[in-house]
Amino acid sequence: MVGSAESNAAVWKSDASVAQWVATEEERERARAWPRRLLAELLPFAEHEEFTFVDLGAGTGAASRAVLDRYPSATAVLADYSTQMMQEGQRALAAYAGRYRYVEIDMAAGRWPDDLAGGLPAVISSLCVHHLTDERKDGLFREVFARLAPGGWYLNYDPVSNEDPAVEDAWRRVQDRRDPQTALKRAHRTPEEQARWDNHVRHIIPLGPQLEYLRSAGFEAVDVYWKELDHVIFGGRRPVA
């Protein structure tokens, strides 16, 4: 998960908040399983190819597990800043022992471990970049680009907003129809739940500027590789030459 901002720390460095998040993770992950599998399939590797990828804001490793399942010879570096989430991840990743390691990184501060300085074949992120300010989104994409090997890919799965209220109303309408309890839950959040929601949405921005951040950083093959309502997979690669 993402660090530095006080409200993020209040959520992701809190034992109680992380415990609550983990307790409800299975329900959330059912809807996210297919996009995570697609994210894995978008990576340009042969099924049994050996490679190491970095999972930014990895949390308990849901996105990494999808990639490790798809590529049985791959290894993962899971980067996070929450000790609590990394501890939960160690339990969730027990079946992948020897194929992963955790490193501490605070994406909001732009501090990377020395052993992730460059030559990376792939970097992914999943449901975490939206916690960053616009400046840090732009900065992160540039940092990823600088650390990718030529031909290396970056893919991001995340929510986006839209400047047209009618579009966001349509997204919400579908979500409420799919889960009739959603509107009820939205209207009856506890103060703690509202604070978590406010923290979740405060830096979500439209898709367009983020694609421009990638292009400005130097990425090619920039595209929206999947989209459903307010959730997208987008990314690109560092040019081969």
Sine and cosine of phi, psi and omega as CSV:
sin_phi,cos_phi,sin_psi,cos_psi,sin_omega,cos_omega
0.00,0.00,0.14,-0.99,-0.13,-0.99
-1.00,-0.05,0.57,-0.82,-0.07,-1.00
-0.91,-0.42,-0.33,-0.94,0.09,-1.00
0.97,0.24,-0.89,0.46,-0.06,-1.00
-0.87,0.49,0.64,-0.76,-0.11,-0.99
-0.85,0.53,-0.67,0.74,-0.05,-1.00
-0.93,0.37,-0.56,0.83,0.09,-1.00
-0.91,0.42,-0.69,0.72,0.01,-1.00
-0.89,0.46,-0.60,0.80,0.00,-1.00
-0.88,0.47,-0.49,0.87,0.01,-1.00
-1.00,0.03,-0.83,0.56,-0.23,-0.97
-1.00,0.03,-0.16,0.99,0.12,-0.99
-0.94,-0.35,0.28,0.96,0.05,-1.00
-0.98,-0.20,0.82,-0.57,0.02,-1.00
-0.85,0.53,-0.68,0.73,-0.05,-1.00
-0.92,0.39,-0.68,0.74,-0.02,-1.00
-0.91,0.41,-0.67,0.74,0.00,-1.00
-0.92,0.38,-0.63,0.78,0.03,-1.00
-0.88,0.48,-0.67,0.74,0.03,-1.00
-0.91,0.41,-0.65,0.76,0.00,-1.00
-0.89,0.46,-0.71,0.70,-0.02,-1.00
-0.91,0.42,-0.60,0.80,-0.03,-1.00
-0.90,0.44,-0.46,0.89,-0.01,-1.00
-0.96,-0.29,0.15,0.99,-0.10,-1.00
-0.91,0.41,-0.65,0.76,-0.08,-1.00
-0.86,0.52,-0.67,0.75,0.01,-1.00
-0.89,0.46,-0.70,0.71,0.00,-1.00
-0.91,0.41,-0.64,0.77,-0.13,-0.99
-0.93,0.36,-0.37,0.93,0.03,-1.00
-0.86,0.51,-0.65,0.76,0.00,-1.00
-0.98,0.22,-0.31,0.95,-0.08,-1.00
-0.99,-0.17,-0.13,0.99,-0.11,-0.99
-0.88,0.48,-0.71,0.70,-0.05,-1.00
-0.92,0.40,-0.74,0.68,0.05,-1.00
-0.86,0.51,-0.59,0.81,0.02,-1.00
-0.92,0.39,-0.62,0.78,0.06,-1.00
-0.90,0.44,-0.65,0.76,0.04,-1.00
-0.90,0.44,-0.67,0.74,0.04,-1.00
-0.83,0.56,-0.69,0.73,0.02,-1.00
-0.90,0.44,-0.69,0.72,-0.04,-1.00
-0.92,0.40,-0.42,0.91,0.02,-1.00
-0.95,0.30,-0.31,0.95,0.02,-1.00
-0.93,0.36,0.62,-0.79,-0.21,-0.98
-1.00,0.00,0.72,0.69,-0.07,-1.00
-0.90,-0.44,0.50,-0.87,0.12,-0.99
-0.94,0.33,0.41,-0.91,-0.14,-0.99
-0.81,0.58,-0.67,0.74,-0.07,-1.00
-0.95,-0.30,0.30,0.95,0.03,-1.00
-0.94,0.34,0.61,-0.79,0.06,-1.00
-1.00,0.00,0.82,-0.57,0.07,-1.00
-0.38,-0.93,0.32,-0.95,0.05,-1.00
-0.87,-0.49,0.77,-0.64,0.03,-1.00
-0.88,-0.47,0.35,-0.94,0.04,-1.00
-0.94,-0.35,0.73,-0.68,0.03,-1.00
-0.93,-0.37,0.97,-0.25,-0.05,-1.00
-0.98,0.18,0.65,-0.76,-0.02,-1.00
0.85,0.53,0.68,0.73,-0.24,-0.97
-0.93,0.37,-0.39,0.92,-0.03,-1.00
0.85,0.53,-0.77,-0.64,-0.01,-1.00
-1.00,0.07,0.06,1.00,0.16,-0.99
1.00,-0.05,0.38,0.93,-0.03,-1.00
-0.87,0.50,-0.71,0.70,0.00,-1.00
-0.93,0.37,-0.64,0.76,0.03,-1.00
-0.88,0.47,-0.63,0.77,0.01,-1.00
-0.88,0.47,-0.62,0.79,0.03,-1.00
-0.89,0.45,-0.66,0.75,0.01,-1.00
-0.94,0.33,-0.69,0.72,-0.01,-1.00
-0.90,0.44,-0.56,0.83,0.07,-1.00
-0.92,0.38,-0.63,0.77,-0.07,-1.00
-0.96,0.27,-0.53,0.85,-0.06,-1.00
-0.81,-0.59,1.00,-0.04,-0.16,-0.99
-0.92,0.40,-0.19,0.98,0.05,-1.00
-0.98,-0.22,0.05,1.00,-0.01,-1.00
-0.99,0.17,0.40,-0.92,0.14,-0.99
-0.79,-0.61,0.43,-0.90,-0.12,-0.99
-0.84,-0.55,0.61,-0.79,0.24,-0.97
-0.93,-0.37,0.93,-0.36,-0.03,-1.00
-0.99,-0.10,0.87,-0.49,-0.06,-1.00
-0.95,-0.31,0.82,-0.57,-0.01,-1.00
-0.47,-0.88,0.18,-0.98,0.01,-1.00
-0.87,-0.50,-0.09,1.00,-0.03,-1.00
-0.99,-0.13,0.91,-0.41,0.04,-1.00
-0.86,0.52,-0.63,0.78,-0.02,-1.00
-0.90,0.44,-0.69,0.72,0.01,-1.00
-0.92,0.39,-0.61,0.79,0.02,-1.00
-0.92,0.40,-0.61,0.79,0.06,-1.00
-0.90,0.44,-0.67,0.74,0.07,-1.00
-0.90,0.43,-0.60,0.80,0.02,-1.00
-0.90,0.45,-0.60,0.80,0.04,-1.00
-0.85,0.53,-0.60,0.80,0.02,-1.00
-0.96,0.29,-0.69,0.73,-0.04,-1.00
-0.92,0.39,-0.43,0.90,-0.07,-1.00
-0.98,-0.19,0.30,0.95,-0.06,-1.00
-0.83,0.56,-0.61,0.80,-0.04,-1.00
-0.94,0.33,-0.19,0.98,-0.06,-1.00
-0.95,-0.33,0.38,0.92,-0.04,-1.00
-0.81,0.59,0.72,-0.70,-0.02,-1.00
1.00,0.02,-0.13,0.99,-0.04,-1.00
-0.92,-0.39,0.11,0.99,-0.04,-1.00
-0.43,-0.90,0.30,-0.95,0.19,-0.98
-0.50,-0.87,0.44,-0.90,0.08,-1.00
-0.99,-0.17,0.59,-0.81,0.19,-0.98
-0.76,-0.66,0.45,-0.89,0.01,-1.00
-1.00,-0.02,0.76,-0.65,0.06,-1.00
-0.52,-0.85,0.67,-0.75,0.08,-1.00
-0.94,-0.35,0.99,-0.17,-0.06,-1.00
-0.90,0.44,-0.49,0.87,-0.01,-1.00
-0.94,0.35,-0.38,0.93,0.00,-1.00
-0.98,-0.18,-0.23,0.97,0.03,-1.00
0.96,0.28,0.43,0.90,0.02,-1.00
-0.98,-0.19,0.86,-0.50,-0.01,-1.00
-0.93,-0.36,0.54,-0.84,0.11,-0.99
-0.88,0.47,0.51,-0.86,-0.05,-1.00
-0.87,0.49,-0.52,0.85,-0.06,-1.00
-0.99,0.15,0.06,1.00,0.12,-0.99
-0.91,-0.41,0.63,0.78,-0.11,-0.99
-0.98,0.18,-0.38,0.93,-0.03,-1.00
0.06,-1.00,0.10,-0.99,0.05,-1.00
0.97,0.26,0.36,0.93,-0.06,-1.00
-0.99,0.15,0.75,-0.66,0.01,-1.00
-0.97,0.23,-0.41,0.91,-0.01,-1.00
-0.31,-0.95,0.59,-0.81,0.11,-0.99
-0.74,-0.67,0.69,-0.72,0.09,-1.00
-0.81,-0.59,0.35,-0.94,0.17,-0.99
-0.57,-0.82,0.49,-0.87,-0.14,-0.99
-0.56,-0.83,0.93,-0.37,0.12,-0.99
0.84,0.54,0.67,0.74,0.03,-1.00
-0.65,-0.76,-0.53,0.85,-0.07,-1.00
-0.88,0.48,-0.47,0.88,-0.02,-1.00
-0.90,0.43,-0.24,0.97,0.06,-1.00
-0.98,0.22,-0.21,0.98,-0.07,-1.00
-1.00,0.02,0.46,-0.89,0.14,-0.99
-0.91,0.41,0.27,-0.96,0.03,-1.00
-0.84,0.54,-0.68,0.73,-0.01,-1.00
-0.86,0.50,-0.67,0.75,-0.03,-1.00
-0.97,0.24,-0.52,0.85,0.14,-0.99
-0.84,0.54,-0.77,0.63,0.02,-1.00
-0.85,0.53,-0.74,0.68,-0.01,-1.00
-0.89,0.45,-0.66,0.75,-0.01,-1.00
-0.89,0.45,-0.70,0.72,-0.01,-1.00
-0.88,0.48,-0.60,0.80,0.05,-1.00
-0.93,0.38,-0.63,0.78,0.03,-1.00
-0.91,0.42,-0.67,0.75,0.05,-1.00
-0.88,0.48,-0.74,0.67,0.00,-1.00
-0.82,0.57,-0.71,0.71,-0.05,-1.00
-0.90,0.43,-0.42,0.91,-0.06,-1.00
-0.99,-0.13,-0.17,0.99,0.04,-1.00
-0.97,0.23,0.56,-0.83,0.18,-0.98
-0.95,0.31,0.40,-0.92,0.12,-0.99
-0.80,0.60,0.76,-0.65,-0.08,-1.00
1.00,0.09,-0.05,1.00,0.00,-1.00
-0.96,0.27,0.53,-0.85,-0.09,-1.00
-0.94,-0.33,0.55,-0.84,0.19,-0.98
-0.83,-0.56,0.78,-0.62,0.03,-1.00
-0.77,-0.64,0.68,-0.73,-0.05,-1.00
-0.78,-0.62,0.79,-0.61,0.07,-1.00
-0.94,-0.34,0.87,-0.49,-0.17,-0.98
-0.31,-0.95,0.33,-0.95,0.15,-0.99
-0.99,0.14,0.43,-0.90,0.07,-1.00
-0.74,-0.68,0.24,-0.97,0.08,-1.00
-0.94,-0.33,-0.02,-1.00,0.08,-1.00
-0.61,-0.79,0.63,-0.78,-0.04,-1.00
-0.96,0.26,-0.23,0.97,0.01,-1.00
-1.00,-0.09,0.92,-0.38,-0.02,-1.00
-0.85,0.53,-0.50,0.86,0.01,-1.00
-0.91,0.42,-0.57,0.82,0.04,-1.00
-0.93,0.38,-0.72,0.70,0.01,-1.00
-0.91,0.42,-0.57,0.82,0.09,-1.00
-0.89,0.46,-0.65,0.76,0.03,-1.00
-0.90,0.43,-0.69,0.73,0.06,-1.00
-0.84,0.54,-0.73,0.68,-0.05,-1.00
-0.91,0.41,-0.61,0.79,0.01,-1.00
-0.86,0.51,-0.71,0.71,0.01,-1.00
-0.91,0.42,-0.70,0.71,0.00,-1.00
-0.87,0.49,-0.65,0.76,0.01,-1.00
-0.93,0.37,-0.58,0.81,0.02,-1.00
-0.94,0.34,-0.58,0.81,0.03,-1.00
-0.95,0.32,-0.55,0.84,0.02,-1.00
-0.72,-0.70,1.00,-0.07,-0.05,-1.00
-0.86,0.51,-0.31,0.95,0.02,-1.00
-0.99,0.17,-0.22,0.97,-0.08,-1.00
-0.87,0.49,-0.76,0.65,-0.01,-1.00
-0.89,0.47,-0.64,0.77,0.01,-1.00
-0.89,0.45,-0.70,0.71,0.02,-1.00
-0.89,0.45,-0.63,0.78,-0.02,-1.00
-0.90,0.44,-0.59,0.81,-0.05,-1.00
-0.99,0.13,-0.19,0.98,-0.09,-1.00
-0.76,-0.65,0.64,0.77,0.06,-1.00
-0.94,0.33,0.61,-0.79,0.16,-0.99
-0.95,0.30,0.28,-0.96,0.06,-1.00
-0.82,0.57,-0.61,0.79,0.02,-1.00
-0.92,0.39,-0.67,0.74,0.03,-1.00
-0.91,0.41,-0.63,0.78,0.02,-1.00
-0.91,0.41,-0.64,0.77,0.02,-1.00
-0.90,0.44,-0.64,0.76,0.05,-1.00
-0.91,0.42,-0.65,0.76,0.01,-1.00
-0.91,0.42,-0.72,0.70,0.01,-1.00
-0.86,0.52,-0.65,0.76,0.04,-1.00
-0.91,0.41,-0.59,0.81,-0.03,-1.00
-0.91,0.41,-0.66,0.76,-0.17,-0.98
-0.99,-0.15,-0.16,0.99,-0.23,-0.97
-0.91,0.41,-0.43,0.90,-0.02,-1.00
-0.91,-0.41,0.20,0.98,0.04,-1.00
-0.95,0.31,0.76,-0.65,-0.05,-1.00
-0.77,-0.64,0.20,-0.98,0.04,-1.00
-0.88,0.48,0.28,-0.96,-0.03,-1.00
-0.94,0.35,-0.67,0.74,-0.12,-0.99
-0.77,0.64,-0.80,0.61,-0.01,-1.00
-0.86,0.50,-0.54,0.84,-0.03,-1.00
-0.95,0.32,-0.58,0.81,0.11,-0.99
-0.90,0.44,-0.61,0.80,0.05,-1.00
-0.93,0.37,-0.58,0.81,0.09,-1.00
-0.85,0.53,-0.69,0.72,0.00,-1.00
-0.89,0.45,-0.74,0.67,-0.02,-1.00
-0.89,0.46,-0.67,0.74,-0.01,-1.00
-0.90,0.43,-0.53,0.85,0.03,-1.00
-0.95,0.32,-0.33,0.94,0.02,-1.00
0.89,-0.46,0.00,1.00,-0.02,-1.00
-0.92,0.38,0.53,-0.85,0.19,-0.98
-0.90,-0.45,0.08,-1.00,-0.04,-1.00
0.83,0.56,0.53,0.85,0.01,-1.00
-0.95,0.30,0.80,-0.60,-0.04,-1.00
-0.39,-0.92,0.29,-0.96,0.21,-0.98
-1.00,-0.08,0.97,-0.26,-0.13,-0.99
-1.00,0.08,-0.23,0.97,0.08,-1.00
-0.25,-0.97,0.56,-0.83,0.07,-1.00
-0.45,-0.89,0.72,-0.70,0.19,-0.98
-0.64,-0.77,0.92,-0.39,-0.05,-1.00
0.81,0.58,-0.87,-0.49,-0.12,-0.99
-1.00,-0.10,0.16,0.99,0.00,-1.00
-0.90,-0.43,0.67,-0.74,-0.11,-0.99
-0.65,-0.76,0.39,-0.92,0.28,-0.96
-0.88,-0.47,0.86,-0.50,0.04,-1.00
-0.67,-0.74,0.31,-0.95,0.00,-1.00
0.18,-0.98,-0.30,-0.95,-0.01,-1.00
-0.07,-1.00,-0.11,-0.99,-0.02,-1.00
-0.79,-0.62,0.39,-0.92,0.15,-0.99
-0.97,0.24,0.74,-0.68,-0.03,-1.00
-0.81,0.59,0.56,-0.83,-0.04,-1.00
-0.91,0.42,-0.59,0.81,-0.02,-1.00
-0.73,-0.68,0.00,0.00,0.00,0.00
